[in-house]
Structures are given as structure tokens and as C-alpha cells.
Amino acid sequence: MRRLCFAAIALSFFLFAAARAETITVGPHPVLPEPFATKPVTRVSDVIGWPEGAKPSAPKGFTVTKFSGGLDNPRWIYVLPNGDVLASGDRSGDWFSGKPNGITLLRDADHDGLAETRSVFLKGLDRPFGMALVNDTLYVGTQSGLLRFPYQTGDKEITGDGEKILDLPTGGYNHHWTRNVVASRDGKKLYVSIGSASNDGEGGMENEKRRARILEVNPDGRGEKTYAFGLRNPVGIDREPVTGKLWTAVNERDGLGDDLVPDFMTSLTPGGFYGWPLVYFGAHRDPNWQGDLPEVAKKAIVPDYALGAHTASLGLKFYTASQFPPHYRGGAFIGQHGSWNRSVFAGYKVIFVPFKDGKPAGMPEDFLTGFMHDPKIGEAYGRPVGIAVAKDGALLVADDAGGIIWRVAYDGN
């Protein structure tokens, strides 16, 4: 009898483990379910704001403080060479109201980890997002174009209109308005991300011209070419420090069930196609696209690393400073804004993926948590988005829903 009990327990454990192993939506080798294995669900969190004294949690040895609060929807952050921090998305009106928006400058003059001063750095912009400084020129990616402005170290405000050097496509019911911009190491090329106009191309591919891709242009906006495409909504872009390759974090399509399709981060192959909307993760065919697949779909590049379905993985930053312990150096931090198309909430945290020799070298680790207050009723304190490394090596995390930029520093205690 005892042997039978042990056998039954062992069999149950095996079946349970096997069932759990059937679906893996994180890591370099995801094991994905069939489309519609679960019914698509709309479940939106209710952001209630951070109570007095509350803050996210970080691993032992790290201290979390509020670098700046009371901001109006800070989504993306950029650190200037002198340590000033730019926050895009600080706005006076609703994103969808059509009102102009701006960029805020935050300055920690006494280097105590708290921004003492705040000033309007740029205003009157059409949904600004990504920023990149090349010599004495600041580039800003807005919903409708790539702009450039003259900048001198220490400037607290730019009053000129700037120059639009590249028109970018807008519209689409799904918006995907975020236009990130990063520069090559030598400053001779700029890379601009453009999300799709739809979830799955259902509005017609004629509406997806120059979308779902990353463009490469010269500093004057000329010489445009597609650097990578088939990327539904690439947002975070950064350069991996060992190989020098560009990596991006991509928000994948919705509506195929709880565990489809995983968001991902991947290195970028110039001219490479990554599947959207015809296939996902290489050979997985999208059920909404029938008929013979074109040759480009058959050659779709498999992304390097899955980040979980519907996590809204937006921020991406490789840690190249020295303040954090060696384990974190060279690895990637990802800001996961959080799900709305899943029965159980996913994301709502910052994760870390260790790297070795220029490639992911382990499973994701929770780094900054506590944004989701009560998953049962769907109450969240905030939602992380953009990530940057401060001049002193601390990590800065933009919490758009909370109106806060959090600072995470290592003190070893």
C-alpha cells in the first residue's frame, strides 16, 4: 500500500511538473501553447497611486528613494553628460487630447540622490519620447517626426522651435506613438523606432508603411533605410556593451490567449525581419494570416529572449556603470509596464537578465517590485516604463502612472 501511495504521489508530481513545463514564456527557448489555448481576456489594472512612505522593493543591499515626484506621466528618461536628467511625457493635458507636451529637466545639484530643481526644458512638442545627444545637438523623437535642437552643457531650457529633419508616420487605432531614438557610437547614424498602426495588421498592411520597424538615418535625417522590421512595437533600444550590437525590447501582439505572444528582447541584424504580423518566434504562424507565406516570413529571425506574454516590456537598459555588484554589470534591466490582456496580471516590475560574452546567461530576475499592490482586485500603485543609469551609477526608473522617477542605489547594507 505504501509503495502504491508513493507511486501515486510521484506520478502526480511528474504530471504536475510536465503540465507546468508545457508552456514557457520567458528565456531563450520559450515553449508556447497553441493560439486560443485560453480565451483572450481584457483585465485592466486600477492605479491608485503610492501611499505616503510606500516605495518599490529592491534586492538586499539596494536602497530605493524618490529622485523626483509629482511629475505628470514621465515615461522616458535620458541622462545628460553633466548628470541632468530629462523626462519626456511630463504634460499638462491628456496624451489623447491633442494638447502639446514637453520635456522636463531635473537637476540634483548637491549630488544627494534627490532632484532639487525642476524646469521646463522643451515645450510645444507632439508627444515627445526618445532623446539622444550627439556633440552639441539634442535629437528628440516625437510622434510625428525626428527633431534636433542646439544644446550646450548646463542648459536648463531650450526656447527655439528646433528643426524637423524626418517626418514619421502617425495614426492607427492602436496608436503606438512612442518614437525612440539612439545614436551610433560615432554619432554618424541615428536609429528611430516606430511601432505598428494596429495589433495584427488587421487594418490592412497599406496602413503599415514605414511602421513596425527601426529606421536608420544620417544626423541630418537623410539616407533613410530600414534597419530591422517585422517588430510590432519596438520601444527600448540600447547597445550591448561587449558586442556593440543594438538590442530592442518589443511588445508583441494581443488577442491570442493568456500566454501568447511573449514580448521579447533581441539583438538586431541589419535588414532582418522578425515576423510581425505573419509569424511569431520564427516558425509559429499567426492564425489570423492564412494562405501561402511569403519567403520573407519563412526566413523570420527568431528573437533572442522571451520576456513573458503581455508584460508590456518597454524599458531596456544595459548596466555599464560600476556602482552595482559585478553580477549586474553588462546585464539588461527591463521595465515591464504590465498587462491588460491576461486573466492573471503579468509585468508591473523591473526585471534583470544577466549577460555573459554578449548573450543572455540566465533566467529573468525580479529587481524592482511592488508596483502591483493587489493582483486579486487589480490595484496598482504605479507602472514602470523607461530606465536609465545616472551619472553616479544608480538606476533611474520612470513610473508614469505614479508620477515618480525612482532611484535605486547600491550601498551593500
Backbone hydrogen bonds in HBPLUS format (Angstrom, degrees):
<---DONOR---> <-ACCEPTOR-->    atom                        ^
c    i                          cat <-CA-CA->   ^        H-A-AA   ^      H-
h    n   atom  resd res      DA  || num        DHA   H-A  angle D-A-AA Bond
n    s   type  num  typ     dist DA aas  dist angle  dist       angle   num
A0005-CYS N   A0001-MET O   2.94 MM   4  6.29 151.9  2.02 148.2 156.0     1
A0006-PHE N   A0002-ARG O   2.90 MM   4  6.21 164.1  1.92 152.0 155.9     2
A0007-ALA N   A0003-ARG O   2.81 MM   4  6.00 155.7  1.87 146.3 153.9     3
A0008-ALA N   A0004-LEU O   2.81 MM   4  6.02 155.7  1.86 146.4 153.0     4
A0009-ILE N   A0005-CYS O   2.85 MM   4  6.10 161.3  1.89 152.8 157.9     5
A0010-ALA N   A0006-PHE O   2.83 MM   4  6.03 161.8  1.86 149.5 154.8     6
A0011-LEU N   A0007-ALA O   2.84 MM   4  6.03 159.8  1.88 148.9 154.5     7
A0012-SER N   A0008-ALA O   2.90 MM   4  6.08 160.9  1.93 148.5 153.7     8
A0013-PHE N   A0009-ILE O   2.90 MM   4  6.14 161.7  1.93 151.3 156.3     9
A0014-PHE N   A0010-ALA O   2.89 MM   4  6.10 158.0  1.93 147.5 153.9    10
A0015-LEU N   A0011-LEU O   2.88 MM   4  6.12 165.9  1.90 154.9 158.1    11
A0016-PHE N   A0012-SER O   2.84 MM   4  6.01 157.3  1.89 148.9 155.8    12
A0017-ALA N   A0013-PHE O   2.81 MM   4  6.00 163.5  1.84 151.2 155.8    13
A0018-ALA N   A0014-PHE O   2.78 MM   4  5.97 156.4  1.83 149.2 156.7    14
A0019-ALA N   A0015-LEU O   2.85 MM   4  6.00 154.6  1.91 144.1 150.9    15
A0020-ARG N   A0016-PHE O   2.98 MM   4  6.22 156.9  2.03 147.3 153.6    16
A0021-ALA N   A0017-ALA O   2.89 MM   4  6.07 145.0  2.02 142.1 152.2    17
A0022-GLU N   A0019-ALA O   3.26 MM   3  5.29 150.1  2.36  97.5 106.2    18
A0024-ILE N   A0031-VAL O   2.66 MM   7  4.67 160.8  1.69 134.5 141.1    19
A0031-VAL N   A0024-ILE O   2.85 MM   7  4.67 132.4  2.08 118.7 133.6    20
A0308-GLY N   A0025-THR O   2.79 MM 283  4.76 120.3  2.15 168.5 151.8    21
A0027-GLY N   A0306-ALA O   2.94 MM 279  5.02 146.3  2.06 141.2 130.8    22
A0306-ALA N   A0027-GLY O   2.81 MM 279  5.02 167.9  1.82 139.3 135.3    23
A0037-ALA N   A0034-GLU O   3.18 MM   3  5.59 131.1  2.43 143.4 136.2    24
A0036-PHE N   A0256-LEU O   2.86 MM 220  5.13 164.4  1.88 139.9 140.2    25
A0043-ARG N   A0340-TRP O   2.69 MM 297  4.95 165.1  1.71 143.4 147.9    26
A0046-ASP N   A0378-GLY O   2.72 MM 332  5.95 167.0  1.73 165.1 168.6    27
A0380-ALA N   A0046-ASP O   2.93 MM 334  5.93 162.0  1.96 133.1 137.7    28
A0048-ILE N   A0380-ALA O   2.79 MM 332  6.08 153.8  1.86 162.6 171.6    29
A0054-ALA N   A0051-PRO O   3.03 MM   3  5.44 164.9  2.05 130.9 134.9    30
A0057-SER N   A0369-THR O   2.80 MM 312  5.20 158.7  1.84 138.5 146.0    31
A0369-THR N   A0057-SER O   2.92 MM 312  5.20 157.1  1.98 146.9 151.9    32
A0062-PHE N   A0059-PRO O   3.13 MM   3  5.91 152.5  2.21 145.2 147.1    33
A0411-ASP N   A0061-GLY O   2.92 MM 350  5.77 160.0  1.96 164.5 171.2    34
A0412-GLY N   A0061-GLY O   3.10 MM 351  4.21 142.8  2.24 134.4 130.1    35
A0063-THR N   A0409-ALA O   2.75 MM 346  5.34 161.1  1.78 158.8 165.6    36
A0409-ALA N   A0063-THR O   2.99 MM 346  5.34 163.9  2.01 152.0 154.5    37
A0065-THR N   A0407-ARG O   2.92 MM 342  5.26 162.1  1.95 152.7 158.7    38
A0407-ARG N   A0065-THR O   2.81 MM 342  5.26 170.0  1.82 158.2 158.4    39
A0067-PHE N   A0405-ILE O   2.89 MM 338  5.57 133.9  2.11 149.1 163.5    40
A0115-ALA N   A0067-PHE O   2.92 MM  48  5.72 170.1  1.93 149.3 152.6    41
A0068-SER N   A0405-ILE O   3.30 MM 337  5.32 151.1  2.39 140.7 143.6    42
A0405-ILE N   A0068-SER O   2.86 MM 337  5.32 159.6  1.91 160.0 164.5    43
A0071-LEU N   A0403-GLY O   2.87 MM 332  4.48 155.5  1.92 143.4 135.8    44
A0091-ARG N   A0072-ASP O   3.20 MM  19  5.61 143.6  2.34 131.8 139.9    45
A0075-ARG N   A0088-SER O   3.05 MM  13  6.17 155.8  2.11 157.9 165.4    46
A0386-GLY N   A0075-ARG O   3.03 MM 311  5.81 141.3  2.18 154.7 164.9    47
A0088-SER N   A0076-TRP O   2.96 MM  12  5.36 155.4  2.02 146.2 153.8    48
A0078-TYR N   A0086-LEU O   2.90 MM   8  5.09 148.6  2.00 142.2 149.7    49
A0086-LEU N   A0078-TYR O   2.77 MM   8  5.09 175.6  1.77 158.6 159.9    50
A0080-LEU N   A0084-ASP O   2.83 MM   4  5.29 165.4  1.86 161.6 165.3    51
A0083-GLY N   A0080-LEU O   2.87 MM   3  5.36 163.6  1.90 123.7 127.9    52
A0085-VAL N   A0106-LEU O   2.93 MM  21  5.06 174.4  1.93 155.4 157.1    53
A0106-LEU N   A0085-VAL O   2.77 MM  21  5.06 162.3  1.80 153.8 159.8    54
A0087-ALA N   A0104-THR O   2.84 MM  17  5.16 157.7  1.89 150.5 157.6    55
A0104-THR N   A0087-ALA O   2.93 MM  17  5.16 167.1  1.95 148.0 147.6    56
A0097-SER N   A0094-ASP O   2.96 MM   3  5.14 166.5  1.98 115.1 117.5    57
A0101-ASN N   A0125-LEU O   2.81 MM  24  5.03 169.9  1.82 145.4 148.9    58
A0125-LEU N   A0101-ASN O   2.68 MM  24  5.03 163.3  1.71 161.5 156.6    59
A0103-ILE N   A0122-LEU O   2.82 MM  19  5.00 153.4  1.89 135.0 140.4    60
A0121-PHE N   A0103-ILE O   2.86 MM  18  5.49 139.4  2.02 145.5 157.0    61
A0122-LEU N   A0103-ILE O   3.15 MM  19  5.00 158.7  2.20 136.8 138.4    62
A0105-LEU N   A0119-SER O   2.84 MM  14  5.28 171.4  1.85 161.2 164.0    63
A0119-SER N   A0105-LEU O   3.00 MM  14  5.28 154.5  2.07 146.5 153.9    64
A0107-ARG N   A0117-THR O   3.09 MM  10  5.36 165.9  2.11 144.7 147.4    65
A0116-GLU N   A0107-ARG O   2.96 MM   9  6.20 126.5  2.25 143.5 149.3    66
A0117-THR N   A0107-ARG O   3.34 MM  10  5.36 173.7  2.34 149.2 151.0    67
A0111-HIS N   A0108-ASP O   3.38 MM   3  5.38 161.5  2.42 102.4 107.6    68
A0158-ILE N   A0121-PHE O   2.81 MM  37  5.72 162.2  1.84 154.5 154.5    69
A0143-GLN N   A0126-ASP O   2.92 MM  17  5.91 151.8  2.00 160.4 168.0    70
A0129-PHE N   A0141-GLY O   2.87 MM  12  5.64 140.4  2.03 156.7 167.5    71
A0130-GLY N   A0179-ARG O   3.19 MM  49  5.96 152.9  2.27 127.0 131.3    72
A0141-GLY N   A0130-GLY O   2.84 MM  11  5.02 165.7  1.86 140.1 144.8    73
A0132-ALA N   A0139-TYR O   2.95 MM   7  5.13 148.5  2.05 142.6 147.0    74
A0139-TYR N   A0132-ALA O   2.75 MM   7  5.13 177.1  1.75 156.6 157.7    75
A0134-VAL N   A0137-THR O   2.85 MM   3  5.31 169.8  1.86 162.0 163.4    76
A0137-THR N   A0134-VAL O   2.99 MM   3  5.31 153.2  2.06 124.3 133.0    77
A0151-TYR N   A0136-ASP O   2.95 MM  15  5.14 159.5  1.99 136.4 134.8    78
A0138-LEU N   A0149-PHE O   2.81 MM  11  5.15 167.2  1.82 159.3 161.2    79
A0149-PHE N   A0138-LEU O   2.85 MM  11  5.15 148.7  1.94 141.9 152.4    80
A0140-VAL N   A0147-LEU O   2.89 MM   7  5.21 158.1  1.94 140.4 146.2    81
A0147-LEU N   A0140-VAL O   2.94 MM   7  5.21 175.4  1.94 154.6 155.2    82
A0142-THR N   A0145-GLY O   2.87 MM   3  5.28 168.8  1.88 166.2 166.9    83
A0168-LEU N   A0144-SER O   2.87 MM  24  4.79 165.8  1.89 120.8 117.9    84
A0146-LEU N   A0166-LEU O   2.84 MM  20  5.07 152.7  1.91 142.5 151.6    85
A0165-ILE N   A0146-LEU O   2.87 MM  19  5.85 156.5  1.92 164.0 171.5    86
A0148-ARG N   A0163-GLU O   2.91 MM  15  5.37 143.6  2.05 136.7 148.1    87
A0163-GLU N   A0148-ARG O   3.00 MM  15  5.37 158.5  2.05 147.4 154.3    88
A0155-ASP N   A0152-GLN O   2.93 MM   3  5.71 157.5  1.98 153.1 153.5    89
A0175-HIS N   A0172-GLY O   3.05 MM   3  5.26 162.0  2.09 110.5 116.2    90
A0176-HIS N   A0174-ASN O   2.70 MM   2  5.86 113.2  2.14 121.5 105.8    91
A0193-SER N   A0180-ASN O   3.05 MM  13  5.22 154.0  2.12 133.7 141.8    92
A0182-VAL N   A0191-TYR O   3.05 MM   9  5.35 150.9  2.14 142.4 151.5    93
A0191-TYR N   A0182-VAL O   2.80 MM   9  5.35 161.7  1.84 162.3 166.8    94
A0184-SER N   A0189-LYS O   2.90 MM   5  5.33 156.1  1.95 152.6 151.6    95
A0187-GLY N   A0184-SER O   2.96 MM   3  5.02 153.8  2.03 104.9 113.5    96
A0190-LEU N   A0217-VAL O   2.85 MM  27  5.32 159.3  1.89 157.1 161.4    97
A0217-VAL N   A0190-LEU O   2.93 MM  27  5.32 157.2  1.99 147.8 154.9    98
A0192-VAL N   A0215-LEU O   2.92 MM  23  5.10 152.9  2.00 136.9 145.8    99
A0215-LEU N   A0192-VAL O   2.80 MM  23  5.10 158.4  1.85 152.6 151.0   100
A0194-ILE N   A0213-ARG O   2.93 MM  19  5.55 156.7  1.98 175.5 173.7   101
A0212-ALA N   A0194-ILE O   2.92 MM  18  5.62 115.7  2.35 120.6 137.7   102
A0213-ARG N   A0194-ILE O   3.02 MM  19  5.55 151.4  2.10 152.7 160.6   103
A0196-SER N   A0232-ARG O   2.76 MM  36  5.43 147.7  1.86 171.2 177.6   104
A0204-GLY N   A0201-GLY O   3.06 MM   3  5.61 163.4  2.09 119.6 122.7   105
A0207-ASN N   A0204-GLY O   3.01 MM   3  5.82 164.5  2.04 120.1 125.0   106
A0208-GLU N   A0205-MET O   3.06 MM   3  5.01 163.2  2.09 104.6 109.1   107
A0211-ARG N   A0208-GLU O   3.08 MM   3  5.10 147.3  2.19 132.2 124.5   108
A0230-GLY N   A0212-ALA O   3.09 MM  18  5.71 123.7  2.42 165.9 177.8   109
A0231-LEU N   A0212-ALA O   3.10 MM  19  4.85 163.2  2.13 127.8 125.8   110
A0214-ILE N   A0228-ALA O   2.88 MM  14  5.38 157.5  1.94 158.2 159.3   111
A0227-TYR N   A0214-ILE O   2.80 MM  13  5.55 148.0  1.90 150.6 161.2   112
A0228-ALA N   A0214-ILE O   3.33 MM  14  5.38 150.7  2.42 141.3 144.0   113
A0216-GLU N   A0225-LYS O   2.82 MM   9  5.36 163.4  1.84 165.1 168.4   114
A0225-LYS N   A0216-GLU O   2.97 MM   9  5.36 144.3  2.10 148.9 159.1   115
A0218-ASN N   A0222-ARG O   2.80 MM   4  5.33 170.7  1.80 166.1 167.4   116
A0221-GLY N   A0218-ASN O   2.83 MM   3  5.19 165.1  1.85 121.9 124.9   117
A0271-GLY N   A0227-TYR O   2.60 MM  44  5.15 153.8  1.66 131.4 139.9   118
A0229-PHE N   A0272-GLY O   2.96 MM  43  6.40 165.1  1.99 164.4 169.2   119
A0274-TYR N   A0229-PHE O   2.89 MM  45  6.28 149.6  1.98 142.0 151.3   120
A0276-TRP N   A0230-GLY O   3.03 MM  46  4.30 152.7  2.11 124.2 115.9   121
A0251-ASN N   A0233-ASN O   3.05 MM  18  5.10 166.0  2.07 128.9 131.2   122
A0235-VAL N   A0249-ALA O   2.97 MM  14  5.92 164.5  2.00 175.8 178.5   123
A0236-GLY N   A0314-LEU O   2.96 MM  78  5.59 118.1  2.35 150.7 163.3   124
A0249-ALA N   A0236-GLY O   2.91 MM  13  5.11 150.8  2.00 138.6 144.4   125
A0238-ASP N   A0247-TRP O   3.03 MM   9  5.49 157.1  2.08 145.5 151.8   126
A0247-TRP N   A0238-ASP O   2.78 MM   9  5.49 161.7  1.81 168.0 174.4   127
A0240-GLU N   A0245-LYS O   2.83 MM   5  5.48 159.5  1.87 170.0 165.6   128
A0244-GLY N   A0240-GLU O   2.84 MM   4  5.19 140.4  1.99 146.7 158.1   129
A0268-LEU N   A0246-LEU O   2.86 MM  22  5.67 141.2  2.01 169.5 164.9   130
A0248-THR N   A0266-THR O   2.99 MM  18  5.69 150.1  2.08 148.8 156.2   131
A0266-THR N   A0248-THR O   3.03 MM  18  5.69 149.8  2.12 150.5 159.5   132
A0250-VAL N   A0264-PHE O   2.76 MM  14  5.43 169.5  1.77 170.6 173.9   133
A0264-PHE N   A0250-VAL O   3.18 MM  14  5.43 156.4  2.24 143.2 150.3   134
A0260-LEU N   A0257-GLY O   3.41 MM   3  5.47 172.4  2.41 111.7 111.5   135
A0263-ASP N   A0308-GLY O   3.01 MM  45  5.66 161.0  2.04 126.9 124.2   136
A0307-LEU N   A0263-ASP O   2.68 MM  44  5.21 169.8  1.69 146.5 143.2   137
A0265-MET N   A0305-TYR O   2.91 MM  40  5.45 157.9  1.96 157.1 164.3   138
A0305-TYR N   A0265-MET O   3.11 MM  40  5.45 137.2  2.31 164.9 174.5   139
A0272-GLY N   A0269-THR O   2.76 MM   3  5.11 154.8  1.83 148.7 146.2   140
A0301-ILE N   A0273-PHE O   2.80 MM  28  6.06 169.9  1.81 165.6 164.6   141
A0278-LEU N   A0275-GLY O   2.84 MM   3  5.79 105.3  2.41 146.7 153.3   142
A0279-VAL N   A0275-GLY O   2.94 MM   4  4.74 169.9  1.95 132.3 134.2   143
A0286-ASP N   A0278-LEU O   2.99 MM   8  5.59 168.7  2.00 143.5 142.3   144
A0280-TYR N   A0284-HIS O   2.71 MM   4  5.18 152.1  1.79 147.4 157.2   145
A0289-TRP N   A0286-ASP O   3.10 MM   3  5.71 167.5  2.12 120.8 124.0   146
A0297-ALA N   A0294-PRO O   3.02 MM   3  5.58 132.4  2.26 111.8 123.0   147
A0298-LYS N   A0295-GLU O   3.08 MM   3  5.14 121.6  2.44  97.0 111.8   148
A0299-LYS N   A0296-VAL O   3.24 MM   3  5.23 143.0  2.38  94.5 105.0   149
A0300-ALA N   A0297-ALA O   3.24 MM   3  5.11 162.3  2.28 107.4 106.9   150
A0338-GLY N   A0311-THR O   2.95 MM  27  4.80 157.5  2.00 138.1 134.6   151
A0337-HIS N   A0312-ALA O   2.86 MM  25  5.14 152.3  1.93 145.6 136.5   152
A0314-LEU N   A0335-GLY O   2.81 MM  21  5.63 146.2  1.92 170.8 170.5   153
A0315-GLY N   A0335-GLY O   3.21 MM  20  4.33 144.5  2.34 121.5 125.8   154
A0335-GLY N   A0315-GLY O   3.12 MM  20  4.33 145.3  2.24  99.4 109.8   155
A0317-LYS N   A0333-PHE O   2.96 MM  16  5.26 151.6  2.04 149.9 156.5   156
A0333-PHE N   A0317-LYS O   2.84 MM  16  5.26 169.5  1.85 147.7 150.5   157
A0319-TYR N   A0331-GLY O   2.88 MM  12  5.75 158.7  1.92 162.8 170.0   158
A0330-GLY N   A0319-TYR O   2.67 MM  11  5.18 168.8  1.68 161.1 162.6   159
A0328-TYR N   A0325-PRO O   3.02 MM   3  5.94 152.4  2.10 130.0 134.8   160
A0329-ARG N   A0326-PRO O   3.12 MM   3  5.22 139.8  2.29 102.7 114.0   161
A0331-GLY N   A0328-TYR O   3.13 MM   3  5.43 162.3  2.17 123.4 127.6   162
A0332-ALA N   A0353-VAL O   2.97 MM  21  5.21 163.2  2.00 151.4 150.8   163
A0353-VAL N   A0332-ALA O   2.83 MM  21  5.21 159.8  1.87 153.1 160.1   164
A0334-ILE N   A0351-ILE O   2.93 MM  17  5.35 161.7  1.96 148.9 153.3   165
A0351-ILE N   A0334-ILE O   2.99 MM  17  5.35 155.4  2.06 152.3 154.6   166
A0336-GLN N   A0349-LYS O   2.89 MM  13  5.42 159.8  1.93 158.7 164.8   167
A0348-TYR N   A0336-GLN O   3.05 MM  12  5.50 122.0  2.40 118.9 131.7   168
A0349-LYS N   A0336-GLN O   3.27 MM  13  5.42 142.5  2.42 134.9 145.3   169
A0339-SER N   A0346-ALA O   2.94 MM   7  5.39 144.2  2.07 160.4 162.1   170
A0350-VAL N   A0368-LEU O   2.90 MM  18  4.87 160.6  1.94 141.1 147.3   171
A0367-PHE N   A0350-VAL O   2.88 MM  17  5.58 155.8  1.94 157.1 156.7   172
A0368-LEU N   A0350-VAL O   3.04 MM  18  4.87 165.3  2.06 135.5 138.5   173
A0352-PHE N   A0365-GLU O   2.75 MM  13  5.07 151.6  1.83 145.5 155.3   174
A0365-GLU N   A0352-PHE O   2.81 MM  13  5.07 154.6  1.87 146.7 155.3   175
A0361-ALA N   A0354-PRO O   2.72 MM   7  5.41 167.1  1.74 140.9 139.6   176
A0356-LYS N   A0359-LYS O   2.80 MM   3  5.44 157.0  1.85 156.7 161.3   177
A0359-LYS N   A0356-LYS O   3.09 MM   3  5.44 161.5  2.13 112.6 118.2   178
A0381-TYR N   A0371-PHE O   2.67 MM  10  5.18 150.6  1.75 157.6 166.7   179
A0373-HIS N   A0379-GLU O   2.86 MM   6  5.53 121.8  2.20 128.5 145.7   180
A0374-ASP N   A0379-GLU O   2.92 MM   5  5.07 164.2  1.95 145.3 148.8   181
A0378-GLY N   A0374-ASP O   2.77 MM   4  5.67 121.8  2.11 142.2 159.9   182
A0379-GLU N   A0374-ASP O   3.02 MM   5  5.07 144.7  2.15 140.1 139.7   183
A0385-VAL N   A0398-ALA O   2.73 MM  13  5.45 145.9  1.84 165.3 174.3   184
A0398-ALA N   A0386-GLY O   2.86 MM  12  5.15 171.8  1.86 153.6 156.5   185
A0388-ALA N   A0396-LEU O   2.96 MM   8  5.13 156.5  2.01 144.1 149.2   186
A0396-LEU N   A0388-ALA O   2.78 MM   8  5.13 176.1  1.78 160.1 159.3   187
A0390-ALA N   A0394-ALA O   2.79 MM   4  5.24 155.6  1.84 153.5 159.4   188
A0393-GLY N   A0390-ALA O   2.96 MM   3  5.23 164.3  1.99 113.8 118.1   189
A0395-LEU N   A0408-VAL O   2.88 MM  13  5.01 167.0  1.89 148.6 148.7   190
A0408-VAL N   A0395-LEU O   2.79 MM  13  5.01 159.9  1.83 149.5 156.1   191
A0397-VAL N   A0406-TRP O   2.89 MM   9  5.08 155.7  1.95 142.4 149.2   192
A0406-TRP N   A0397-VAL O   2.85 MM   9  5.08 153.1  1.92 154.1 150.2   193
A0399-ASP N   A0404-ILE O   2.80 MM   5  5.20 161.7  1.83 174.9 176.4   194
A0403-GLY N   A0399-ASP O   2.90 MM   4  5.89 121.3  2.25 142.1 157.0   195
A0404-ILE N   A0399-ASP O   3.17 MM   5  5.20 153.2  2.24 143.5 146.9   196
A0403-GLY N   A0400-ASP O   3.25 MM   3  5.11 142.0  2.40  93.2 104.0   197
